[in-house]
């Protein structure tokens, strides 16, 4: 959790006026992917755990085009199995997926 806060603070400090939202979106999506992989593996990065199912094996670069511009993401790779983030569904535009997630969060928060 502390690492996530540090990453967001660094994103705020590094982003200039023109790329602030794009930089923030990249950072948030990267944090989401890391948390998702941690849950899938059963252990955090550099963490030893008996419940660990596999290990990380680097990243693969992927460019994501949005209204904010092109986002450069690093998708985590696994030694066994595979990981593909749910918000990068191949047949669904990212912005539609993002709007759906925000709508669900709004409805769940208001209930």
N, CA, C and O atoms as a GROMACS GRO file, in nm:
protein
  444
    1UNK      N    1   0.082  -0.119   0.000
    1UNK     CA    2   0.000   0.000   0.000
    1UNK      C    3   0.086   0.126   0.000
    1UNK      O    4   0.056   0.222  -0.070
    2UNK      N    5   0.193   0.125   0.078
    2UNK     CA    6   0.282   0.240   0.083
    2UNK      C    7   0.349   0.261  -0.051
    2UNK      O    8   0.367   0.375  -0.095
    3UNK      N    9   0.387   0.151  -0.118
    3UNK     CA   10   0.450   0.163  -0.250
    3UNK      C   11   0.355   0.228  -0.350
    3UNK      O   12   0.398   0.306  -0.434
    4UNK      N   13   0.226   0.196  -0.340
    4UNK     CA   14   0.127   0.256  -0.429
    4UNK      C   15   0.119   0.406  -0.408
    4UNK      O   16   0.109   0.483  -0.504
    5UNK      N   17   0.122   0.448  -0.282
    5UNK     CA   18   0.117   0.591  -0.251
    5UNK      C   19   0.242   0.661  -0.304
    5UNK      O   20   0.233   0.771  -0.359
    6UNK      N   21   0.355   0.598  -0.287
    6UNK     CA   22   0.480   0.656  -0.336
    6UNK      C   23   0.475   0.671  -0.487
    6UNK      O   24   0.517   0.774  -0.541
    7UNK      N   25   0.422   0.570  -0.557
    7UNK     CA   26   0.412   0.576  -0.703
    7UNK      C   27   0.319   0.690  -0.745
    7UNK      O   28   0.349   0.760  -0.842
    8UNK      N   29   0.209   0.709  -0.676
    8UNK     CA   30   0.117   0.818  -0.710
    8UNK      C   31   0.180   0.954  -0.682
    8UNK      O   32   0.166   1.047  -0.762
    9UNK      N   33   0.248   0.966  -0.570
    9UNK     CA   34   0.314   1.093  -0.537
    9UNK      C   35   0.420   1.126  -0.642
    9UNK      O   36   0.432   1.241  -0.685
   10UNK      N   37   0.498   1.025  -0.683
   10UNK     CA   38   0.600   1.047  -0.786
   10UNK      C   39   0.535   1.087  -0.918
   10UNK      O   40   0.588   1.172  -0.990
   11UNK      N   41   0.420   1.028  -0.950
   11UNK     CA   42   0.349   1.064  -1.074
   11UNK      C   43   0.303   1.209  -1.069
   11UNK      O   44   0.312   1.280  -1.169
   12UNK      N   45   0.254   1.254  -0.954
   12UNK     CA   46   0.214   1.393  -0.940
   12UNK      C   47   0.332   1.488  -0.957
   12UNK      O   48   0.319   1.592  -1.020
   13UNK      N   49   0.445   1.451  -0.902
   13UNK     CA   50   0.563   1.538  -0.909
   13UNK      C   51   0.624   1.542  -1.048
   13UNK      O   52   0.671   1.647  -1.090
   14UNK      N   53   0.623   1.431  -1.120
   14UNK     CA   54   0.687   1.424  -1.251
   14UNK      C   55   0.601   1.482  -1.362
   14UNK      O   56   0.654   1.531  -1.462
   15UNK      N   57   0.470   1.476  -1.346
   15UNK     CA   58   0.380   1.517  -1.455
   15UNK      C   59   0.381   1.668  -1.471
   15UNK      O   60   0.371   1.743  -1.374
   16UNK      N   61   0.394   1.711  -1.595
   16UNK     CA   62   0.382   1.853  -1.623
   16UNK      C   63   0.237   1.881  -1.662
   16UNK      O   64   0.156   1.788  -1.666
   17UNK      N   65   0.203   2.004  -1.691
   17UNK     CA   66   0.064   2.042  -1.716
   17UNK      C   67   0.002   1.968  -1.834
   17UNK      O   68  -0.113   1.927  -1.826
   18UNK      N   69   0.076   1.951  -1.942
   18UNK     CA   70   0.021   1.890  -2.062
   18UNK      C   71  -0.002   1.741  -2.051
   18UNK      O   72  -0.094   1.688  -2.114
   19UNK      N   73   0.080   1.673  -1.974
   19UNK     CA   74   0.071   1.527  -1.966
   19UNK      C   75   0.026   1.476  -1.830
   19UNK      O   76   0.041   1.358  -1.800
   20UNK      N   77  -0.029   1.562  -1.748
   20UNK     CA   78  -0.065   1.522  -1.612
   20UNK      C   79  -0.163   1.406  -1.610
   20UNK      O   80  -0.138   1.305  -1.545
   21UNK      N   81  -0.274   1.419  -1.682
   21UNK     CA   82  -0.376   1.314  -1.680
   21UNK      C   83  -0.326   1.185  -1.743
   21UNK      O   84  -0.356   1.076  -1.695
   22UNK      N   85  -0.249   1.196  -1.850
   22UNK     CA   86  -0.195   1.077  -1.915
   22UNK      C   87  -0.099   1.005  -1.822
   22UNK      O   88  -0.105   0.883  -1.809
   23UNK      N   89  -0.012   1.080  -1.757
   23UNK     CA   90   0.083   1.021  -1.663
   23UNK      C   91   0.011   0.957  -1.544
   23UNK      O   92   0.049   0.850  -1.498
   24UNK      N   93  -0.090   1.023  -1.495
   24UNK     CA   94  -0.168   0.970  -1.383
   24UNK      C   95  -0.242   0.843  -1.423
   24UNK      O   96  -0.247   0.748  -1.346
   25UNK      N   97  -0.298   0.841  -1.544
   25UNK     CA   98  -0.368   0.722  -1.592
   25UNK      C   99  -0.273   0.604  -1.606
   25UNK      O  100  -0.307   0.492  -1.568
   26UNK      N  101  -0.153   0.628  -1.660
   26UNK     CA  102  -0.052   0.522  -1.672
   26UNK      C  103  -0.018   0.464  -1.535
   26UNK      O  104  -0.012   0.342  -1.518
   27UNK      N  105   0.005   0.552  -1.438
   27UNK     CA  106   0.044   0.508  -1.304
   27UNK      C  107  -0.067   0.428  -1.238
   27UNK      O  108  -0.041   0.323  -1.179
   28UNK      N  109  -0.190   0.476  -1.247
   28UNK     CA  110  -0.302   0.406  -1.185
   28UNK      C  111  -0.324   0.269  -1.250
   28UNK      O  112  -0.346   0.171  -1.180
   29UNK      N  113  -0.319   0.262  -1.382
   29UNK     CA  114  -0.336   0.134  -1.449
   29UNK      C  115  -0.224   0.037  -1.414
   29UNK      O  116  -0.248  -0.083  -1.400
   30UNK      N  117  -0.102   0.088  -1.399
   30UNK     CA  118   0.010   0.002  -1.361
   30UNK      C  119  -0.010  -0.052  -1.220
   30UNK      O  120   0.017  -0.169  -1.195
   31UNK      N  121  -0.056   0.031  -1.128
   31UNK     CA  122  -0.083  -0.013  -0.990
   31UNK      C  123  -0.193  -0.119  -0.989
   31UNK      O  124  -0.183  -0.217  -0.917
   32UNK      N  125  -0.297  -0.099  -1.070
   32UNK     CA  126  -0.406  -0.198  -1.078
   32UNK      C  127  -0.356  -0.332  -1.129
   32UNK      O  128  -0.394  -0.437  -1.076
   33UNK      N  129  -0.272  -0.330  -1.232
   33UNK     CA  130  -0.218  -0.455  -1.286
   33UNK      C  131  -0.130  -0.526  -1.183
   33UNK      O  132  -0.138  -0.648  -1.168
   34UNK      N  133  -0.047  -0.450  -1.112
   34UNK     CA  134   0.041  -0.511  -1.012
   34UNK      C  135  -0.041  -0.576  -0.901
   34UNK      O  136  -0.009  -0.686  -0.857
   35UNK      N  137  -0.146  -0.508  -0.855
   35UNK     CA  138  -0.231  -0.564  -0.750
   35UNK      C  139  -0.304  -0.688  -0.799
   35UNK      O  140  -0.319  -0.785  -0.725
   36UNK      N  141  -0.348  -0.685  -0.923
   36UNK     CA  142  -0.417  -0.799  -0.982
   36UNK      C  143  -0.325  -0.921  -0.991
   36UNK      O  144  -0.366  -1.033  -0.961
   37UNK      N  145  -0.201  -0.899  -1.033
   37UNK     CA  146  -0.104  -1.008  -1.044
   37UNK      C  147  -0.067  -1.061  -0.905
   37UNK      O  148  -0.051  -1.182  -0.887
   38UNK      N  149  -0.054  -0.971  -0.808
   38UNK     CA  150  -0.026  -1.015  -0.671
   38UNK      C  151  -0.134  -1.112  -0.621
   38UNK      O  152  -0.103  -1.214  -0.560
   39UNK      N  153  -0.260  -1.078  -0.649
   39UNK     CA  154  -0.370  -1.166  -0.609
   39UNK      C  155  -0.370  -1.297  -0.686
   39UNK      O  156  -0.402  -1.402  -0.629
   40UNK      N  157  -0.336  -1.293  -0.812
   40UNK     CA  158  -0.333  -1.412  -0.895
   40UNK      C  159  -0.221  -1.507  -0.851
   40UNK      O  160  -0.240  -1.628  -0.846
   41UNK      N  161  -0.106  -1.452  -0.821
   41UNK     CA  162   0.010  -1.532  -0.780
   41UNK      C  163  -0.005  -1.582  -0.637
   41UNK      O  164   0.035  -1.694  -0.606
   42UNK      N  165  -0.062  -1.500  -0.552
   42UNK     CA  166  -0.075  -1.536  -0.411
   42UNK      C  167   0.035  -1.477  -0.326
   42UNK      O  168   0.049  -1.514  -0.209
   43UNK      N  169   0.114  -1.388  -0.382
   43UNK     CA  170   0.221  -1.322  -0.308
   43UNK      C  171   0.258  -1.192  -0.378
   43UNK      O  172   0.246  -1.179  -0.500
   44UNK      N  173   0.301  -1.095  -0.299
   44UNK     CA  174   0.344  -0.967  -0.354
   44UNK      C  175   0.482  -0.978  -0.416
   44UNK      O  176   0.547  -1.083  -0.410
   45UNK      N  177   0.524  -0.871  -0.476
   45UNK     CA  178   0.656  -0.867  -0.538
   45UNK      C  179   0.765  -0.880  -0.432
   45UNK      O  180   0.761  -0.811  -0.330
   46UNK      N  181   0.861  -0.967  -0.455
   46UNK     CA  182   0.972  -0.997  -0.364
   46UNK      C  183   0.926  -1.058  -0.231
   46UNK      O  184   1.002  -1.060  -0.134
   47UNK      N  185   0.804  -1.107  -0.225
   47UNK     CA  186   0.750  -1.165  -0.103
   47UNK      C  187   0.756  -1.317  -0.109
   47UNK      O  188   0.725  -1.376  -0.212
   48UNK      N  189   0.796  -1.378  -0.001
   48UNK     CA  190   0.797  -1.523   0.007
   48UNK      C  191   0.667  -1.568   0.072
   48UNK      O  192   0.625  -1.513   0.173
   49UNK      N  193   0.604  -1.668   0.011
   49UNK     CA  194   0.476  -1.715   0.062
   49UNK      C  195   0.455  -1.861   0.025
   49UNK      O  196   0.495  -1.904  -0.084
   50UNK      N  197   0.395  -1.936   0.114
   50UNK     CA  198   0.363  -2.075   0.086
   50UNK      C  199   0.249  -2.091  -0.012
   50UNK      O  200   0.235  -2.195  -0.076
   51UNK      N  201   0.168  -1.989  -0.026
   51UNK     CA  202   0.053  -1.994  -0.116
   51UNK      C  203   0.087  -1.950  -0.258
   51UNK      O  204   0.000  -1.948  -0.345
   52UNK      N  205   0.212  -1.915  -0.281
   52UNK     CA  206   0.254  -1.867  -0.414
   52UNK      C  207   0.232  -1.977  -0.517
   52UNK      O  208   0.272  -2.091  -0.497
   53UNK      N  209   0.168  -1.942  -0.629
   53UNK     CA  210   0.140  -2.040  -0.735
   53UNK      C  211   0.241  -2.032  -0.849
   53UNK      O  212   0.263  -2.132  -0.918
   54UNK      N  213   0.301  -1.918  -0.871
   54UNK     CA  214   0.401  -1.902  -0.977
   54UNK      C  215   0.486  -1.779  -0.946
   54UNK      O  216   0.470  -1.718  -0.840
   55UNK      N  217   0.574  -1.744  -1.035
   55UNK     CA  218   0.662  -1.630  -1.016
   55UNK      C  219   0.649  -1.534  -1.133
   55UNK      O  220   0.606  -1.572  -1.242
   56UNK      N  221   0.686  -1.410  -1.109
   56UNK     CA  222   0.688  -1.310  -1.216
   56UNK      C  223   0.806  -1.338  -1.308
   56UNK      O  224   0.906  -1.397  -1.268
   57UNK      N  225   0.792  -1.294  -1.432
   57UNK     CA  226   0.898  -1.316  -1.528
   57UNK      C  227   0.911  -1.194  -1.620
   57UNK      O  228   0.906  -1.207  -1.742
   58UNK      N  229   0.927  -1.078  -1.561
   58UNK     CA  230   0.945  -0.957  -1.640
   58UNK      C  231   0.815  -0.893  -1.685
   58UNK      O  232   0.708  -0.918  -1.629
   59UNK      N  233   0.826  -0.810  -1.787
   59UNK     CA  234   0.712  -0.735  -1.839
   59UNK      C  235   0.714  -0.737  -1.991
   59UNK      O  236   0.818  -0.761  -2.053
   60UNK      N  237   0.599  -0.712  -2.050
   60UNK     CA  238   0.592  -0.689  -2.194
   60UNK      C  239   0.528  -0.552  -2.214
   60UNK      O  240   0.431  -0.517  -2.147
   61UNK      N  241   0.582  -0.479  -2.305
   61UNK     CA  242   0.535  -0.344  -2.333
   61UNK      C  243   0.408  -0.349  -2.417
   61UNK      O  244   0.396  -0.433  -2.507
   62UNK      N  245   0.315  -0.260  -2.387
   62UNK     CA  246   0.195  -0.248  -2.468
   62UNK      C  247   0.153  -0.102  -2.470
   62UNK      O  248   0.149  -0.036  -2.366
   63UNK      N  249   0.122  -0.055  -2.586
   63UNK     CA  250   0.074   0.081  -2.602
   63UNK      C  251  -0.079   0.078  -2.604
   63UNK      O  252  -0.139  -0.007  -2.669
   64UNK      N  253  -0.139   0.171  -2.534
   64UNK     CA  254  -0.285   0.179  -2.525
   64UNK      C  255  -0.328   0.318  -2.568
   64UNK      O  256  -0.292   0.416  -2.504
   65UNK      N  257  -0.405   0.326  -2.675
   65UNK     CA  258  -0.450   0.455  -2.727
   65UNK      C  259  -0.582   0.496  -2.661
   65UNK      O  260  -0.679   0.421  -2.664
   66UNK      N  261  -0.583   0.614  -2.602
   66UNK     CA  262  -0.702   0.669  -2.538
   66UNK      C  263  -0.717   0.814  -2.580
   66UNK      O  264  -0.636   0.866  -2.656
   67UNK      N  265  -0.820   0.879  -2.530
   67UNK     CA  266  -0.838   1.021  -2.559
   67UNK      C  267  -0.730   1.105  -2.494
   67UNK      O  268  -0.703   1.217  -2.539
   68UNK      N  269  -0.670   1.052  -2.390
   68UNK     CA  270  -0.561   1.124  -2.322
   68UNK      C  271  -0.431   1.116  -2.400
   68UNK      O  272  -0.336   1.190  -2.372
   69UNK      N  273  -0.426   1.028  -2.496
   69UNK     CA  274  -0.304   1.004  -2.573
   69UNK      C  275  -0.265   0.859  -2.560
   69UNK      O  276  -0.340   0.777  -2.507
   70UNK      N  277  -0.149   0.827  -2.607
   70UNK     CA  278  -0.100   0.690  -2.602
   70UNK      C  279  -0.039   0.662  -2.465
   70UNK      O  280   0.051   0.734  -2.421
   71UNK      N  281  -0.088   0.559  -2.398
   71UNK     CA  282  -0.037   0.521  -2.268
   71UNK      C  283   0.059   0.404  -2.287
   71UNK      O  284   0.028   0.308  -2.357
   72UNK      N  285   0.175   0.412  -2.226
   72UNK     CA  286   0.274   0.306  -2.233
   72UNK      C  287   0.263   0.221  -2.108
   72UNK      O  288   0.299   0.265  -1.998
   73UNK      N  289   0.215   0.099  -2.124
   73UNK     CA  290   0.194   0.010  -2.010
   73UNK      C  291   0.293  -0.104  -2.012
   73UNK      O  292   0.340  -0.145  -2.118
   74UNK      N  293   0.325  -0.154  -1.895
   74UNK     CA  294   0.411  -0.272  -1.880
   74UNK      C  295   0.326  -0.382  -1.819
   74UNK      O  296   0.295  -0.379  -1.700
   75UNK      N  297   0.289  -0.480  -1.901
   75UNK     CA  298   0.204  -0.589  -1.855
   75UNK      C  299   0.293  -0.698  -1.795
   75UNK      O  300   0.384  -0.748  -1.862
   76UNK      N  301   0.268  -0.735  -1.669
   76UNK     CA  302   0.351  -0.838  -1.605
   76UNK      C  303   0.338  -0.974  -1.674
   76UNK      O  304   0.229  -1.014  -1.715
   77UNK      N  305   0.452  -1.043  -1.686
   77UNK     CA  306   0.453  -1.178  -1.740
   77UNK      C  307   0.474  -1.275  -1.624
   77UNK      O  308   0.535  -1.240  -1.523
   78UNK      N  309   0.422  -1.396  -1.640
   78UNK     CA  310   0.436  -1.500  -1.538
   78UNK      C  311   0.518  -1.615  -1.594
   78UNK      O  312   0.518  -1.638  -1.716
   79UNK      N  313   0.588  -1.688  -1.506
   79UNK     CA  314   0.666  -1.804  -1.552
   79UNK      C  315   0.577  -1.915  -1.602
   79UNK      O  316   0.602  -1.974  -1.707
   80UNK      N  317   0.472  -1.945  -1.527
   80UNK     CA  318   0.375  -2.045  -1.572
   80UNK      C  319   0.238  -1.980  -1.575
   80UNK      O  320   0.203  -1.903  -1.485
   81UNK      N  321   0.162  -2.010  -1.676
   81UNK     CA  322   0.032  -1.947  -1.693
   81UNK      C  323   0.047  -1.815  -1.766
   81UNK      O  324   0.152  -1.785  -1.821
   82UNK      N  325  -0.060  -1.739  -1.766
   82UNK     CA  326  -0.055  -1.610  -1.833
   82UNK      C  327  -0.140  -1.509  -1.758
   82UNK      O  328  -0.224  -1.545  -1.676
   83UNK      N  329  -0.115  -1.384  -1.787
   83UNK     CA  330  -0.193  -1.275  -1.728
   83UNK      C  331  -0.223  -1.174  -1.837
   83UNK      O  332  -0.135  -1.132  -1.912
   84UNK      N  333  -0.350  -1.136  -1.845
   84UNK     CA  334  -0.392  -1.030  -1.934
   84UNK      C  335  -0.494  -0.947  -1.858
   84UNK      O  336  -0.596  -1.001  -1.814
   85UNK      N  337  -0.470  -0.818  -1.841
   85UNK     CA  338  -0.560  -0.736  -1.760
   85UNK      C  339  -0.700  -0.729  -1.818
   85UNK      O  340  -0.718  -0.720  -1.940
   86UNK      N  341  -0.798  -0.733  -1.730
   86UNK     CA  342  -0.938  -0.730  -1.772
   86UNK      C  343  -0.980  -0.602  -1.840
   86UNK      O  344  -1.070  -0.603  -1.924
   87UNK      N  345  -0.915  -0.490  -1.805
   87UNK     CA  346  -0.954  -0.363  -1.868
   87UNK      C  347  -0.899  -0.348  -2.009
   87UNK      O  348  -0.929  -0.250  -2.076
   88UNK      N  349  -0.818  -0.444  -2.056
   88UNK     CA  350  -0.768  -0.441  -2.192
   88UNK      C  351  -0.836  -0.548  -2.277
   88UNK      O  352  -0.772  -0.612  -2.360
   89UNK      N  353  -0.964  -0.566  -2.257
   89UNK     CA  354  -1.036  -0.666  -2.334
   89UNK      C  355  -1.024  -0.635  -2.482
   89UNK      O  356  -1.044  -0.522  -2.525
   90UNK      N  357  -0.992  -0.738  -2.561
   90UNK     CA  358  -0.965  -0.714  -2.704
   90UNK      C  359  -1.085  -0.662  -2.784
   90UNK      O  360  -1.066  -0.584  -2.877
   91UNK      N  361  -1.204  -0.702  -2.749
   91UNK     CA  362  -1.320  -0.662  -2.830
   91UNK      C  363  -1.402  -0.551  -2.767
   91UNK      O  364  -1.510  -0.518  -2.815
   92UNK      N  365  -1.352  -0.493  -2.661
   92UNK     CA  366  -1.425  -0.387  -2.592
   92UNK      C  367  -1.333  -0.267  -2.580
   92UNK      O  368  -1.220  -0.281  -2.532
   93UNK      N  369  -1.379  -0.152  -2.621
   93UNK     CA  370  -1.290  -0.037  -2.612
   93UNK      C  371  -1.263  -0.005  -2.466
   93UNK      O  372  -1.348  -0.025  -2.379
   94UNK      N  373  -1.146   0.043  -2.440
   94UNK     CA  374  -1.102   0.068  -2.303
   94UNK      C  375  -1.188   0.173  -2.236
   94UNK      O  376  -1.222   0.160  -2.118
   95UNK      N  377  -1.224   0.274  -2.309
   95UNK     CA  378  -1.301   0.380  -2.247
   95UNK      C  379  -1.440   0.333  -2.206
   95UNK      O  380  -1.493   0.377  -2.104
   96UNK      N  381  -1.500   0.244  -2.285
   96UNK     CA  382  -1.628   0.188  -2.246
   96UNK      C  383  -1.613   0.106  -2.118
   96UNK      O  384  -1.697   0.112  -2.029
   97UNK      N  385  -1.506   0.029  -2.111
   97UNK     CA  386  -1.481  -0.052  -1.992
   97UNK      C  387  -1.455   0.038  -1.872
   97UNK      O  388  -1.504   0.010  -1.762
   98UNK      N  389  -1.378   0.145  -1.891
   98UNK     CA  390  -1.348   0.236  -1.782
   98UNK      C  391  -1.474   0.306  -1.733
   98UNK      O  392  -1.493   0.320  -1.612
   99UNK      N  393  -1.559   0.349  -1.822
   99UNK     CA  394  -1.685   0.412  -1.784
   99UNK      C  395  -1.772   0.313  -1.708
   99UNK      O  396  -1.836   0.350  -1.610
  100UNK      N  397  -1.775   0.188  -1.752
  100UNK     CA  398  -1.854   0.087  -1.683
  100UNK      C  399  -1.804   0.065  -1.541
  100UNK      O  400  -1.883   0.051  -1.448
  101UNK      N  401  -1.672   0.061  -1.523
  101UNK     CA  402  -1.615   0.042  -1.390
  101UNK      C  403  -1.650   0.160  -1.300
  101UNK      O  404  -1.687   0.141  -1.184
  102UNK      N  405  -1.640   0.281  -1.352
  102UNK     CA  406  -1.672   0.400  -1.273
  102UNK      C  407  -1.820   0.401  -1.237
  102UNK      O  408  -1.856   0.436  -1.125
  103UNK      N  409  -1.907   0.362  -1.332
  103UNK     CA  410  -2.050   0.357  -1.303
  103UNK      C  411  -2.081   0.255  -1.194
  103UNK      O  412  -2.160   0.283  -1.104
  104UNK      N  413  -2.019   0.137  -1.202
  104UNK     CA  414  -2.042   0.035  -1.100
  104UNK      C  415  -1.995   0.082  -0.963
  104UNK      O  416  -2.063   0.060  -0.863
  105UNK      N  417  -1.878   0.148  -0.959
  105UNK     CA  418  -1.826   0.199  -0.833
  105UNK      C  419  -1.918   0.307  -0.776
  105UNK      O  420  -1.940   0.312  -0.655
  106UNK      N  421  -1.971   0.392  -0.862
  106UNK     CA  422  -2.061   0.498  -0.818
  106UNK      C  423  -2.188   0.439  -0.760
  106UNK      O  424  -2.234   0.482  -0.653
  107UNK      N  425  -2.245   0.342  -0.829
  107UNK     CA  426  -2.368   0.280  -0.782
  107UNK      C  427  -2.345   0.204  -0.651
  107UNK      O  428  -2.425   0.213  -0.558
  108UNK      N  429  -2.236   0.128  -0.644
  108UNK     CA  430  -2.206   0.052  -0.524
  108UNK      C  431  -2.175   0.145  -0.407
  108UNK      O  432  -2.209   0.113  -0.292
  109UNK      N  433  -2.113   0.258  -0.433
  109UNK     CA  434  -2.080   0.352  -0.326
  109UNK      C  435  -2.202   0.426  -0.276
  109UNK      O  436  -2.208   0.465  -0.160
  110UNK      N  437  -2.299   0.445  -0.364
  110UNK     CA  438  -2.420   0.518  -0.326
  110UNK      C  439  -2.523   0.432  -0.257
  110UNK      O  440  -2.617   0.483  -0.196
  111UNK      N  441  -2.507   0.300  -0.265
  111UNK     CA  442  -2.606   0.211  -0.206
  111UNK      C  443  -2.584   0.189  -0.060
  111UNK      O  444  -2.661   0.116   0.004
   0.00000   0.00000   0.00000
